[in-house]
């Protein structure tokens, strides 16, 4: 979920600004980064992150969910929530630091795809008559872009976000293995190594269920974004 949040926040805003400032230096740089980002395998990016930020710069931890020397009491098994409930702010920062590298590695490819789709959709909407009308009425350009244009351009972007969740769930297998995260992905990977087929099947069933439910939520959100879409 943190990888998806990173992909949405960075990707959507990068696509919006790239469309808003079309043919500017930001547009070219953002699309170049998106092209590079979508071309990098998750496992390679994870190893590069470990080498640069953990080994060479010693800024972030390379494995695990928290510092094993300072264990965190598990309440919900979501350690960010657990540390907030316990008021353990040092532990919260430790958990966040352990989350940055795997979150960025897992979210880079969806972020790049979302950015490119957002830019394309925004460019189409920005040519519409209602955008020219809003500008003619003197509406601030920021609100023209983020209030009027984004809502109408977000339907295809929302579709891509739902589809990218499947990529995130698949990439989690590699990411959790590289960063030694005790998640479903690593659990399935270990089960494959031990030929524990019942665990593999149940893990895939859980991932498929999550993917189906997310796409159901996406379909429901269509009606909220576009009043012309009605479910009867």
DRENPA-3360 file (N, C-alpha, C; in nm, 2 decimals, always signed):
BEGIN
1 = XXXXXXXX = +0.08/-0.12/+0.00/+0.00/+0.00/+0.00/+0.09/+0.13/+0.00 ~ +0.20/+0.12/+0.07/+0.29/+0.24/+0.07/+0.35/+0.25/-0.07 ~ +0.38/+0.14/-0.14/+0.44/+0.15/-0.27/+0.33/+0.21/-0.37 ~ +0.21/+0.17/-0.35/+0.10/+0.23/-0.43/+0.08/+0.37/-0.40 ~ +0.08/+0.41/-0.28/+0.07/+0.55/-0.24/+0.18/+0.64/-0.30 ~ +0.30/+0.59/-0.29/+0.42/+0.66/-0.36/+0.40/+0.67/-0.51 ~ +0.35/+0.56/-0.57/+0.33/+0.57/-0.72/+0.22/+0.67/-0.75 ~ +0.11/+0.67/-0.68/+0.00/+0.76/-0.71/+0.04/+0.91/-0.69;
9 = XXXXXXXX = +0.10/+0.94/-0.57/+0.13/+1.08/-0.53/+0.23/+1.13/-0.63 ~ +0.34/+1.06/-0.65/+0.45/+1.11/-0.74/+0.41/+1.11/-0.88 ~ +0.35/+0.99/-0.93/+0.31/+0.98/-1.07/+0.20/+1.07/-1.11 ~ +0.10/+1.09/-1.04/-0.01/+1.18/-1.08/+0.03/+1.32/-1.08 ~ +0.11/+1.37/-0.98/+0.15/+1.50/-0.98/+0.26/+1.53/-1.08 ~ +0.34/+1.44/-1.11/+0.44/+1.45/-1.22/+0.37/+1.46/-1.35 ~ +0.27/+1.38/-1.37/+0.20/+1.38/-1.50/+0.12/+1.51/-1.52 ~ +0.06/+1.56/-1.41/-0.02/+1.69/-1.41/+0.07/+1.80/-1.45;
17 = XXXXXXXX = +0.18/+1.81/-1.38/+0.28/+1.93/-1.40/+0.34/+1.92/-1.54 ~ +0.37/+1.79/-1.59/+0.42/+1.78/-1.72/+0.33/+1.82/-1.83 ~ +0.20/+1.79/-1.81/+0.10/+1.84/-1.90/+0.07/+1.99/-1.89 ~ +0.07/+2.04/-1.77/+0.05/+2.18/-1.75/+0.17/+2.26/-1.81 ~ +0.29/+2.22/-1.79/+0.41/+2.29/-1.85/+0.46/+2.21/-1.97 ~ +0.37/+2.18/-2.06/+0.41/+2.10/-2.18/+0.52/+2.16/-2.25 ~ +0.62/+2.07/-2.30/+0.73/+2.11/-2.38/+0.83/+2.20/-2.30 ~ +0.82/+2.20/-2.16/+0.92/+2.26/-2.08/+1.02/+2.17/-2.03;
25 = XXXXXXXX = +1.12/+2.22/-1.96/+1.23/+2.13/-1.92/+1.18/+2.02/-1.82 ~ +1.07/+2.06/-1.74/+1.02/+1.97/-1.64/+0.95/+1.85/-1.72 ~ +0.88/+1.89/-1.82/+0.81/+1.79/-1.90/+0.91/+1.68/-1.96 ~ +1.01/+1.73/-2.02/+1.11/+1.64/-2.08/+1.18/+1.56/-1.97 ~ +1.22/+1.62/-1.86/+1.29/+1.54/-1.75/+1.19/+1.44/-1.69 ~ +1.07/+1.48/-1.66/+0.97/+1.39/-1.60/+0.94/+1.27/-1.69 ~ +0.93/+1.29/-1.82/+0.90/+1.18/-1.91/+1.02/+1.09/-1.93 ~ +1.14/+1.15/-1.93/+1.26/+1.07/-1.94/+1.28/+0.98/-1.81;
33 = XXXXXXXX = +1.25/+1.04/-1.69/+1.25/+0.96/-1.57/+1.15/+0.85/-1.58 ~ +1.03/+0.88/-1.63/+0.92/+0.78/-1.64/+0.96/+0.67/-1.74 ~ +1.03/+0.70/-1.85/+1.08/+0.60/-1.94/+1.18/+0.51/-1.88 ~ +1.27/+0.57/-1.81/+1.38/+0.49/-1.74/+1.31/+0.41/-1.63 ~ +1.22/+0.47/-1.55/+1.16/+0.40/-1.44/+1.08/+0.27/-1.49 ~ +1.01/+0.28/-1.60/+0.93/+0.17/-1.64/+1.01/+0.06/-1.71 ~ +1.14/+0.09/-1.74/+1.23/+0.00/-1.80/+1.31/-0.08/-1.70 ~ +1.31/-0.04/-1.57/+1.40/-0.11/-1.47/+1.33/-0.22/-1.40;
41 = XXXXXXXX = +1.38/-0.34/-1.40/+1.32/-0.45/-1.33/+1.33/-0.42/-1.18 ~ +1.23/-0.47/-1.11/+1.22/-0.45/-0.96/+1.34/-0.50/-0.89 ~ +1.38/-0.63/-0.92/+1.49/-0.69/-0.85/+1.62/-0.61/-0.87 ~ +1.64/-0.56/-0.99/+1.77/-0.48/-1.02/+1.76/-0.35/-0.94 ~ +1.65/-0.28/-0.95/+1.64/-0.15/-0.88/+1.66/-0.17/-0.73 ~ +1.60/-0.28/-0.67/+1.62/-0.30/-0.53/+1.77/-0.32/-0.49 ~ +1.84/-0.40/-0.57/+1.98/-0.43/-0.54/+2.06/-0.30/-0.56 ~ +2.03/-0.21/-0.66/+2.10/-0.09/-0.67/+2.08/+0.00/-0.55;
49 = XXXXXXXX = +1.95/+0.01/-0.51/+1.92/+0.09/-0.39/+2.00/+0.05/-0.27 ~ +2.00/-0.09/-0.25/+2.08/-0.14/-0.13/+2.23/-0.10/-0.15 ~ +2.28/-0.11/-0.26/+2.42/-0.08/-0.28/+2.45/+0.07/-0.26 ~ +2.37/+0.16/-0.31/+2.39/+0.30/-0.30/+2.36/+0.36/-0.16 ~ +2.23/+0.34/-0.12/+2.18/+0.40/+0.00/+2.21/+0.33/+0.13 ~ +2.23/+0.20/+0.12/+2.27/+0.13/+0.25/+2.41/+0.10/+0.26 ~ +2.48/+0.06/+0.15/+2.62/+0.02/+0.16/+2.71/+0.14/+0.14 ~ +2.70/+0.22/+0.04/+2.79/+0.33/+0.01/+2.76/+0.45/+0.10;
57 = XXXXXXXX = +2.63/+0.49/+0.10/+2.60/+0.62/+0.18/+2.56/+0.59/+0.32 ~ +2.52/+0.47/+0.35/+2.48/+0.43/+0.49/+2.37/+0.52/+0.54 ~ +2.27/+0.55/+0.46/+2.16/+0.63/+0.50/+2.04/+0.56/+0.54 ~ +2.01/+0.44/+0.48/+1.89/+0.37/+0.51/+1.93/+0.22/+0.53 ~ +1.85/+0.15/+0.61/+1.87/+0.00/+0.63/+1.83/-0.07/+0.50 ~ +1.90/-0.18/+0.48/+1.88/-0.26/+0.36/+1.78/-0.38/+0.37 ~ +1.76/-0.43/+0.49/+1.68/-0.55/+0.51/+1.59/-0.53/+0.63 ~ +1.48/-0.61/+0.63/+1.39/-0.62/+0.75/+1.29/-0.51/+0.75;
65 = XXXXXXXX = +1.20/-0.52/+0.86/+1.10/-0.42/+0.88/+1.13/-0.32/+0.99 ~ +1.22/-0.36/+1.08/+1.26/-0.27/+1.19/+1.39/-0.32/+1.24 ~ +1.45/-0.25/+1.33/+1.58/-0.28/+1.39/+1.55/-0.40/+1.49 ~ +1.62/-0.51/+1.46/+1.59/-0.63/+1.54/+1.64/-0.61/+1.69 ~ +1.73/-0.52/+1.71/+1.78/-0.49/+1.84/+1.68/-0.41/+1.93 ~ +1.59/-0.35/+1.86/+1.49/-0.27/+1.93/+1.35/-0.32/+1.88 ~ +1.31/-0.43/+1.93/+1.18/-0.49/+1.88/+1.06/-0.41/+1.91 ~ +0.96/-0.41/+1.83/+0.84/-0.34/+1.84/+0.72/-0.43/+1.88;
73 = XXXXXXXX = +0.65/-0.39/+1.98/+0.53/-0.47/+2.02/+0.43/-0.47/+1.91 ~ +0.39/-0.59/+1.87/+0.30/-0.61/+1.76/+0.15/-0.61/+1.82 ~ +0.07/-0.52/+1.76/-0.07/-0.51/+1.80/-0.15/-0.54/+1.68 ~ -0.13/-0.47/+1.57/-0.21/-0.49/+1.45/-0.12/-0.56/+1.34 ~ +0.01/-0.58/+1.37/+0.11/-0.63/+1.27/+0.14/-0.53/+1.16 ~ +0.08/-0.41/+1.17/+0.12/-0.30/+1.08/+0.20/-0.21/+1.17 ~ +0.33/-0.21/+1.16/+0.42/-0.15/+1.25/+0.41/+0.00/+1.26 ~ +0.37/+0.06/+1.15/+0.35/+0.21/+1.15/+0.24/+0.24/+1.25;
81 = XXXXXXXX = +0.13/+0.17/+1.23/+0.01/+0.19/+1.32/+0.05/+0.15/+1.46 ~ +0.12/+0.04/+1.48/+0.15/+0.00/+1.62/+0.24/+0.10/+1.69 ~ +0.34/+0.16/+1.62/+0.42/+0.25/+1.69/+0.35/+0.38/+1.72 ~ +0.25/+0.42/+1.64/+0.17/+0.54/+1.67/+0.08/+0.51/+1.79 ~ +0.02/+0.40/+1.79/-0.07/+0.36/+1.91/+0.01/+0.36/+2.04 ~ +0.14/+0.31/+2.03/+0.22/+0.30/+2.15/+0.29/+0.43/+2.18 ~ +0.28/+0.53/+2.09/+0.36/+0.66/+2.11/+0.51/+0.64/+2.10 ~ +0.55/+0.54/+2.03/+0.69/+0.51/+2.01/+0.74/+0.58/+1.88;
89 = XXXXXXXX = +0.78/+0.71/+1.90/+0.81/+0.79/+1.78/+0.95/+0.75/+1.72 ~ +1.04/+0.70/+1.81/+1.17/+0.65/+1.76/+1.15/+0.53/+1.68 ~ +1.06/+0.44/+1.73/+1.03/+0.32/+1.65/+0.96/+0.35/+1.52 ~ +0.87/+0.45/+1.52/+0.80/+0.49/+1.40/+0.90/+0.54/+1.29 ~ +1.00/+0.62/+1.33/+1.10/+0.66/+1.23/+1.18/+0.55/+1.18 ~ +1.21/+0.45/+1.27/+1.29/+0.33/+1.23/+1.21/+0.25/+1.13 ~ +1.08/+0.23/+1.15/+0.99/+0.15/+1.06/+0.99/+0.23/+0.93 ~ +0.97/+0.36/+0.93/+0.96/+0.43/+0.80/+1.09/+0.42/+0.72;
97 = XXXXXXXX = +1.20/+0.43/+0.79/+1.33/+0.42/+0.72/+1.35/+0.28/+0.66 ~ +1.30/+0.17/+0.72/+1.30/+0.04/+0.67/+1.21/+0.02/+0.55 ~ +1.11/+0.11/+0.54/+1.00/+0.10/+0.44/+1.04/+0.18/+0.31 ~ +1.13/+0.27/+0.32/+1.16/+0.36/+0.21/+1.21/+0.29/+0.09 ~ +1.32/+0.21/+0.11/+1.38/+0.14/-0.01/+1.29/+0.04/-0.08 ~ +1.23/-0.05/+0.00/+1.14/-0.15/-0.07/+1.02/-0.08/-0.13 ~ +0.97/+0.03/-0.07/+0.85/+0.10/-0.12/+0.88/+0.17/-0.25 ~ +1.00/+0.23/-0.26/+1.04/+0.30/-0.38/+1.07/+0.20/-0.49;
105 = XXXXXXXX = +1.14/+0.09/-0.46/+1.17/-0.01/-0.56/+1.04/-0.07/-0.62 ~ +0.95/-0.10/-0.53/+0.82/-0.16/-0.58/+0.73/-0.07/-0.65 ~ +0.74/+0.06/-0.61/+0.65/+0.16/-0.67/+0.70/+0.24/-0.79 ~ +0.82/+0.21/-0.83/+0.88/+0.29/-0.94/+0.81/+0.27/-1.07 ~ +0.80/+0.14/-1.11/+0.74/+0.11/-1.24/+0.59/+0.16/-1.25 ~ +0.50/+0.13/-1.15/+0.37/+0.19/-1.15/+0.37/+0.34/-1.15 ~ +0.46/+0.40/-1.08/+0.47/+0.55/-1.08/+0.50/+0.60/-1.22 ~ +0.59/+0.54/-1.29/+0.62/+0.58/-1.43/+0.50/+0.57/-1.52;
113 = XXXXXXXX = +0.43/+0.45/-1.51/+0.32/+0.43/-1.60/+0.21/+0.53/-1.57 ~ +0.18/+0.55/-1.44/+0.08/+0.65/-1.40/+0.11/+0.79/-1.44 ~ +0.24/+0.83/-1.43/+0.28/+0.96/-1.48/+0.25/+0.98/-1.63 ~ +0.29/+0.88/-1.71/+0.27/+0.89/-1.85/+0.12/+0.89/-1.89 ~ +0.04/+0.81/-1.82/-0.10/+0.81/-1.85/-0.17/+0.94/-1.80 ~ -0.13/+0.99/-1.69/-0.19/+1.12/-1.64/-0.16/+1.23/-1.73 ~ -0.03/+1.24/-1.78/+0.01/+1.34/-1.88/-0.08/+1.34/-2.00 ~ -0.09/+1.21/-2.06/-0.16/+1.20/-2.18/-0.31/+1.24/-2.16;
121 = XXXXXXXX = -0.37/+1.19/-2.05/-0.51/+1.22/-2.03/-0.53/+1.37/-2.00 ~ -0.44/+1.43/-1.93/-0.46/+1.57/-1.90/-0.44/+1.66/-2.02 ~ -0.35/+1.62/-2.11/-0.33/+1.70/-2.23/-0.46/+1.70/-2.32 ~ -0.53/+1.58/-2.32/-0.66/+1.57/-2.39/-0.77/+1.66/-2.33 ~ -0.78/+1.66/-2.20/-0.88/+1.73/-2.13/-0.85/+1.88/-2.14 ~ -0.72/+1.92/-2.13/-0.69/+2.07/-2.13/-0.73/+2.14/-2.26 ~ -0.76/+2.06/-2.36/-0.81/+2.12/-2.49/-0.96/+2.14/-2.49 ~ -1.03/+2.10/-2.39/-1.17/+2.10/-2.39/-1.23/+2.24/-2.37;
129 = XXXXXXXX = -1.36/+2.26/-2.41/-1.42/+2.39/-2.41/-1.44/+2.44/-2.26 ~ -1.47/+2.35/-2.17/-1.50/+2.39/-2.03/-1.37/+2.44/-1.97 ~ -1.26/+2.40/-2.01/-1.13/+2.45/-1.96/-1.11/+2.59/-2.00 ~ -1.14/+2.62/-2.13/-1.13/+2.75/-2.18/-1.23/+2.85/-2.12 ~ -1.35/+2.79/-2.09/-1.45/+2.87/-2.02/-1.40/+2.91/-1.88 ~ -1.35/+2.81/-1.81/-1.30/+2.84/-1.67/-1.19/+2.94/-1.67 ~ -1.10/+2.94/-1.77/-1.00/+3.04/-1.78/-1.05/+3.17/-1.81 ~ -1.15/+3.18/-1.90/-1.21/+3.30/-1.94/-1.29/+3.37/-1.82;
137 = XXXXXXXX = -1.34/+3.29/-1.73/-1.41/+3.34/-1.61/-1.31/+3.39/-1.51 ~ -1.18/+3.37/-1.53/-1.08/+3.42/-1.44/-1.04/+3.33/-1.33 ~ -1.08/+3.20/-1.34/-1.04/+3.10/-1.24/-0.89/+3.08/-1.23 ~ -0.84/+3.08/-1.11/-0.69/+3.06/-1.09/-0.65/+2.93/-1.17 ~ -0.53/+2.94/-1.23/-0.48/+2.83/-1.32/-0.46/+2.70/-1.24 ~ -0.42/+2.72/-1.11/-0.40/+2.60/-1.03/-0.54/+2.52/-1.01 ~ -0.64/+2.60/-0.99/-0.77/+2.53/-0.97/-0.83/+2.48/-1.10 ~ -0.80/+2.55/-1.21/-0.84/+2.50/-1.34/-0.78/+2.36/-1.37;
145 = XXXXXXXX = -0.65/+2.35/-1.33/-0.58/+2.22/-1.35/-0.62/+2.11/-1.26 ~ -0.62/+2.14/-1.13/-0.64/+2.04/-1.02/-0.78/+2.01/-0.99 ~ -0.87/+2.11/-1.01/-1.01/+2.09/-0.98/-1.10/+2.05/-1.10 ~ -1.08/+2.13/-1.21/-1.17/+2.10/-1.33/-1.10/+1.99/-1.42 ~ -0.98/+2.01/-1.46/-0.92/+1.92/-1.55/-0.89/+1.78/-1.49 ~ -0.83/+1.78/-1.37/-0.79/+1.65/-1.31/-0.91/+1.55/-1.29 ~ -1.02/+1.61/-1.24/-1.14/+1.52/-1.22/-1.19/+1.45/-1.35 ~ -1.18/+1.53/-1.46/-1.23/+1.47/-1.58/-1.13/+1.38/-1.65;
153 = XXXXXXXX = -1.00/+1.40/-1.61/-0.90/+1.32/-1.68/-0.86/+1.20/-1.59 ~ -0.92/+1.19/-1.48/-0.87/+1.09/-1.38/-0.93/+0.95/-1.41 ~ -1.04/+0.94/-1.48/-1.10/+0.81/-1.51/-1.01/+0.70/-1.57 ~ -0.94/+0.74/-1.68/-0.84/+0.64/-1.73/-0.72/+0.62/-1.64 ~ -0.69/+0.72/-1.57/-0.58/+0.70/-1.47/-0.61/+0.61/-1.36 ~ -0.74/+0.62/-1.32/-0.79/+0.53/-1.21/-0.79/+0.38/-1.26 ~ -0.82/+0.36/-1.39/-0.81/+0.23/-1.44/-0.67/+0.17/-1.44 ~ -0.57/+0.25/-1.48/-0.43/+0.21/-1.47/-0.39/+0.18/-1.33;
161 = XXXXXXXX = -0.43/+0.26/-1.24/-0.40/+0.24/-1.10/-0.44/+0.10/-1.05 ~ -0.57/+0.07/-1.08/-0.62/-0.06/-1.05/-0.54/-0.17/-1.11 ~ -0.51/-0.16/-1.24/-0.43/-0.26/-1.30/-0.29/-0.27/-1.25 ~ -0.23/-0.16/-1.21/-0.09/-0.16/-1.16/-0.08/-0.23/-1.02 ~ -0.20/-0.24/-0.95/-0.19/-0.31/-0.83/-0.15/-0.46/-0.85 ~ -0.20/-0.52/-0.96/-0.16/-0.65/-0.99/-0.01/-0.66/-1.01 ~ +0.05/-0.56/-1.07/+0.20/-0.56/-1.09/+0.27/-0.54/-0.95 ~ +0.21/-0.46/-0.86/+0.27/-0.45/-0.73/+0.26/-0.58/-0.66;
169 = XXXXXXXX = +0.15/-0.65/-0.66/+0.14/-0.78/-0.59/+0.24/-0.88/-0.65 ~ +0.26/-0.88/-0.78/+0.36/-0.97/-0.84/+0.50/-0.93/-0.80 ~ +0.53/-0.80/-0.81/+0.66/-0.75/-0.78/+0.70/-0.77/-0.63 ~ +0.60/-0.78/-0.55/+0.62/-0.79/-0.40/+0.70/-0.92/-0.37 ~ +0.68/-1.02/-0.46/+0.75/-1.15/-0.44/+0.90/-1.13/-0.44 ~ +0.95/-1.05/-0.54/+1.09/-1.02/-0.56/+1.13/-0.92/-0.45 ~ +1.05/-0.82/-0.43/+1.09/-0.71/-0.34/+1.11/-0.76/-0.20 ~ +1.01/-0.84/-0.15/+1.02/-0.89/-0.02/+1.14/-0.99/+0.00;
177 = XXXXXXXX = +1.17/-1.07/-0.11/+1.28/-1.16/-0.10/+1.41/-1.08/-0.09 ~ +1.43/-0.98/-0.17/+1.55/-0.90/-0.17/+1.57/-0.83/-0.04 ~ +1.47/-0.77/+0.01/+1.48/-0.69/+0.13/+1.45/-0.76/+0.26 ~ +1.43/-0.90/+0.25/+1.40/-0.98/+0.36/+1.28/-0.93/+0.44 ~ +1.17/-0.91/+0.37/+1.05/-0.87/+0.44/+0.96/-0.99/+0.46 ~ +0.91/-1.01/+0.58/+0.83/-1.13/+0.61/+0.68/-1.11/+0.56 ~ +0.66/-1.10/+0.43/+0.53/-1.07/+0.37/+0.48/-1.19/+0.29 ~ +0.37/-1.17/+0.23/+0.31/-1.28/+0.15/+0.40/-1.32/+0.03;
185 = XXXXXXXX = +0.46/-1.22/-0.03/+0.55/-1.25/-0.14/+0.67/-1.34/-0.11 ~ +0.73/-1.30/+0.00/+0.84/-1.39/+0.05/+0.79/-1.53/+0.09 ~ +0.68/-1.53/+0.15/+0.62/-1.65/+0.20/+0.59/-1.75/+0.08 ~ +0.54/-1.69/-0.03/+0.52/-1.77/-0.15/+0.65/-1.82/-0.21 ~ +0.75/-1.73/-0.21/+0.88/-1.76/-0.27/+0.94/-1.88/-0.19 ~ +0.94/-1.87/-0.06/+0.99/-1.98/+0.02/+0.91/-2.11/+0.00 ~ +0.78/-2.10/-0.02/+0.70/-2.22/-0.04/+0.73/-2.28/-0.17 ~ +0.77/-2.20/-0.27/+0.81/-2.25/-0.40/+0.94/-2.33/-0.39;
193 = XXXXXXXX = +1.03/-2.27/-0.31/+1.16/-2.34/-0.29/+1.14/-2.48/-0.23 ~ +1.05/-2.49/-0.13/+1.03/-2.61/-0.06/+0.92/-2.70/-0.13 ~ +0.87/-2.66/-0.24/+0.77/-2.73/-0.32/+0.64/-2.75/-0.23 ~ +0.61/-2.65/-0.16/+0.49/-2.66/-0.07/+0.37/-2.60/-0.15 ~ +0.31/-2.68/-0.23/+0.22/-2.64/-0.33/+0.09/-2.58/-0.27 ~ +0.05/-2.64/-0.16/-0.08/-2.59/-0.10/-0.06/-2.44/-0.05 ~ +0.06/-2.41/+0.00/+0.09/-2.27/+0.04/+0.09/-2.18/-0.08 ~ +0.15/-2.23/-0.19/+0.16/-2.15/-0.31/+0.02/-2.12/-0.36;
201 = XXXXXXXX = -0.06/-2.22/-0.36/-0.20/-2.20/-0.41/-0.28/-2.10/-0.32 ~ -0.27/-2.12/-0.19/-0.34/-2.03/-0.10/-0.29/-1.89/-0.11 ~ -0.16/-1.87/-0.13/-0.10/-1.74/-0.14/-0.15/-1.67/-0.27 ~ -0.15/-1.74/-0.38/-0.20/-1.69/-0.50/-0.35/-1.65/-0.49 ~ -0.42/-1.74/-0.42/-0.56/-1.71/-0.40/-0.59/-1.58/-0.32 ~ -0.50/-1.55/-0.22/-0.51/-1.43/-0.15/-0.48/-1.31/-0.23 ~ -0.37/-1.32/-0.31/-0.34/-1.21/-0.40/-0.45/-1.18/-0.51 ~ -0.50/-1.29/-0.56/-0.61/-1.28/-0.66/-0.73/-1.21/-0.60;
209 = XXXXXXXX = -0.76/-1.25/-0.48/-0.88/-1.19/-0.41/-0.86/-1.04/-0.39 ~ -0.74/-1.00/-0.34/-0.71/-0.86/-0.33/-0.72/-0.78/-0.46 ~ -0.67/-0.84/-0.56/-0.67/-0.78/-0.70/-0.81/-0.76/-0.75 ~ -0.90/-0.86/-0.73/-1.04/-0.85/-0.77/-1.11/-0.74/-0.69 ~ -1.09/-0.74/-0.56/-1.16/-0.64/-0.48/-1.12/-0.50/-0.51 ~ -0.99/-0.48/-0.54/-0.94/-0.34/-0.57/-1.01/-0.30/-0.71 ~ -1.02/-0.39/-0.80/-1.08/-0.36/-0.93/-1.23/-0.33/-0.91 ~ -1.29/-0.40/-0.82/-1.43/-0.37/-0.79/-1.45/-0.23/-0.73;
217 = XXXXXXXX = -1.36/-0.19/-0.64/-1.36/-0.05/-0.59/-1.33/+0.05/-0.70 ~ -1.24/+0.02/-0.79/-1.22/+0.11/-0.90/-1.34/+0.13/-0.98 ~ -1.41/+0.02/-1.01/-1.54/+0.03/-1.09/-1.64/+0.12/-1.02 ~ -1.65/+0.10/-0.89/-1.75/+0.18/-0.81/-1.71/+0.33/-0.82 ~ -1.58/+0.36/-0.81/-1.53/+0.50/-0.81/-1.56/+0.57/-0.94 ~ -1.57/+0.49/-1.05/-1.60/+0.55/-1.18/-1.73/+0.64/-1.17 ~ -1.83/+0.59/-1.10/-1.96/+0.66/-1.09/-1.94/+0.79/-1.01 ~ -1.85/+0.79/-0.92/-1.82/+0.91/-0.84/-1.75/+1.02/-0.93;
225 = XXXXXXXX = -1.65/+0.97/-1.01/-1.57/+1.07/-1.09/-1.65/+1.12/-1.21 ~ -1.73/+1.03/-1.27/-1.81/+1.07/-1.39/-1.96/+1.04/-1.36 ~ -2.04/+1.15/-1.34/-2.18/+1.13/-1.31/-2.26/+1.06/-1.43 ~ -2.20/+1.06/-1.55/-2.26/+1.00/-1.66/-2.26/+0.85/-1.65 ~ -2.17/+0.79/-1.57/-2.17/+0.65/-1.55/-2.26/+0.61/-1.43 ~ -2.36/+0.53/-1.46/-2.45/+0.49/-1.36/-2.46/+0.33/-1.35 ~ -2.48/+0.28/-1.23/-2.49/+0.14/-1.22/-2.64/+0.11/-1.17 ~ -2.71/+0.03/-1.24/-2.85/+0.00/-1.20/-2.86/-0.15/-1.19;
% end
